[in-house]
Amino acid sequence: MSHDLINPATGAVFTSVQHVDAAAVDDAVRRAQAAQRRWARVAPAERAAALRAFAASVDAHIGELAALEVTNAGHPVSAAEWEAGHVRDVLQFYAGSPERLAGKQIPVASGLDVTFHEPLGVVGVITPWNFPMPIAVWGFAPALAAGNAVLIKPAEWTPLTTLRLGELAAESGLDPDLLQVLPGAGAVVGERLITHPGVAKIVFTGSTVTGKHVLATAAAQVKRVTLELGGKSANIVFDDCDLEQAAATAPYGVFDNAGQDCCARSRILVQRNVYDRFMELLEPAVAGVTVGDPASRDTEMGPLVSRPHWEKVASYVPDDAPVAFRGTAPTGDGFWFPPTVLTPNRTDRSVTEEIFGPVVTVLPFDDEADAIALANDTAYGLSGSIWTENLSRGLRVSRAVEAGNLSVNSHSSVRYTTPFGGFKQSGLGRELGPDAPLAFTETKNVFIAVKEM
Ligand code: NAD
């Protein structure tokens, strides 16, 4: 079945892709199983070399991959280039893993006891539309490094860069059956990956609603899952911080990728005694965000991904919404939405629900305990920022906020060298960091009895 793709900056169909069906998934699993058995026997150094060759192939196509993401997802070109470069970097990082996946030798009587990290087999990676390239590579790079085959199902709206990465893998010499991209509907292709007994693990990134379904479905087969789900992260601004810097960077903490970012700091919490001053500083910072043509190098924020998503985001800003101020955005065709700052009450749905667009709420708080209580008053727990010059407070609050990725005086969440994932309903398990390949293995223990002389 052919599926039209729409350029979010113009609202026009620009190409279409063929969706695969459940029978094609079954066939892909059979081929992946055979390829995985061959891959698992490849010497670690050769596996590393294959991943490095794949990284080099990505590096030679950064511009092409970025251009695809500009048109397909509306990402600003500079961001899209960073994302393609990130794929290369993550592949290079995990190319170091095959030769380091060492087991243990455990002291025992009358023999030798050793552990092995065995690959799981075939892994299914299901990705969302907001960061197609980074989220795909977080799944497939460590999985391949650990000796698995990978089947990726990209989101319906944004499959193009993932399809191209699959081609680049094959062009670089990787067995084409080892990394297969299966574009299609979540309810068909995604569902079949989860229910297929030949798929050993699912790495799912997407909404918490779908994630719960994935978890429940996978449970029927005790299938392994990693879940990276929604977020509603806090940006906590204390009165002792560098207020100018906190205000100047707050827009980038939430409006990056037009707010379609699971780590978006979409709830700004400001200590009451500096609230008015912070808002005075925030207004010009928000007005200064350059929203426009994603193909332009000056653009900082592009359009939303689709019309249905635009409508969902707009539903959080009705005519009587408590809008403090807004930035600018193009009018006309395309799914444009201006950066928007709301000052609602603590129980408003704009404060409690993930909007996943360029809309941020600002609430005052009284003291440290109030800030922590507000930050934790959510079902989510993905990331967050704490602005303070008092490092004891920075560390204390970081430890008290129930979230997987905190930063003090920064909005950085993702570094491929460090673990990433959510507390509470933001997810299950961790991606990235040096241990990520272990999540694609089972530990096997072997005891060899030694005969006494
Ligand atoms: P979504 O849950 O609608 O879709 C995600 C993927 O799941 C898509 O590929 C979709 O086709 C597939 N899918 C849908 N139904 C399925 C089913 N029944 N079985 C199997 N697969 C199915 O999410 P989305 O709207 O594409 O993405 C936005 C969400 O992703 C937001 O909530 C965001 O916070 C979250 N997200 C989380 C992270 C993270 O790392 N925690 C990163 C990015 C995005």
Residues whose N, C-alpha, C, O or C-beta is under 5 A from the ligand:
A	BS01	NAD	I126 T127 P128 W129 N130 K153 P154 A155 E156 G184 A185 G186 A187 G190 E191 T205 G206 S207 T208 T210 E228 L229 G230 G231 C262 S426
